[in-house]
Amino acid sequence: SPNGIRLENGSYVIPVEPERITRPTLMIYGIEAAKADYMKGGLDRGEFLERLACDDKALVIVPGGGDYGHIQNPRRLFHRAVADFLDLGAIAR
């Protein structure tokens, strides 16, 4: 959630092990948020994506968006990325 990361950054968190994620996964960022230091974890985003234990996965970086990309000006691009990902999952089944 938009405010969850701020709470998590203030306390100890257990790093996510991408190899344990087996469900379809969409990683989506607004480009401005993707540039921010607090959004950088222990792995490069591409490396994290590659290590996911699922075939149905995507990384989308929305141009012009930030932490609240789903409600900012490029929100239609954000919404389209989510809809396309969900639609591709339906096609694969």
N, C-alpha and C positions, 0 to 999 in steps of 0.2 A: 504494500500500500504506500501511497505517497509519504505518509508520516512514519511508517514502520521502520524504515532504514535509519532514521535519526535516533529512534529508541535503541535499535540494535547496535548502532555504532557507539553508543554510550555505555554499553556493557559487553561482557564477554559473550561471544557467539561461537558455536561449533561450525567450522567450515563445512560447506556442502561437498560431498564426495560425488562428483558427476557420474562415476561408474555405478552408483546405486540408484540412479534415476532411470526407470524403465518405461515411463509413460510418455506419450507425445509431449513435446516441450517447445514452446515458442518463447524465445528471449527477445524482448522488444525494448528499445531505448529511443528517447529523443536525442538527437546528436549533441545538444548542449549538455544534457545529463551524462552522456557517454564520455564527455571530455573531463568531467569533474573528478577530482582525486578520490572523493568519498565513494564513488561508484566503481572504483577499481578494486578487485579482489586479489586473491593470491594467484589466479590464473588469467591469462589472456582470454578474452571472450571466445575467440575462435578455437583455442585449445580446449576450453571448457566444453564448448559445443561438440567438438570431435570426440571427447571422452564420455559423453552421455551414452548410456547403454540402451539406446533406442534408435530406430531408423527414422521415425517421424519427428523431425526437429528442424528448427529454423532460427536464424538470428536476423533480426530486422532493425536497422537504425533509421529512424524517421527524421528527414531533414527539417530543420526549423523548430524542432520540439525540444522541450526540456523535461524537468521532473514531472510535469503535469501534461504530457503530450496528448493524453486522451481528451483534454478539455481546452488545449491551446489551439492556435490557428491551424496547425497541420493535423488537427484531430481526424479529419476524413482519411488521411493517409494511414494514421494509426488504426482507425476502425477497419479500413480496407485490409490491412495486413492481418488483423485478427480474423476477419471474415474469410479471407483467402486461406489462411492456415486451417481453419475449422472445415472449410469446404473441401480442401485437399484430403483431410483426414476421412471425410465421408466418402470420397471417391475411392480411397484405398481400401475401404472395408467392403 
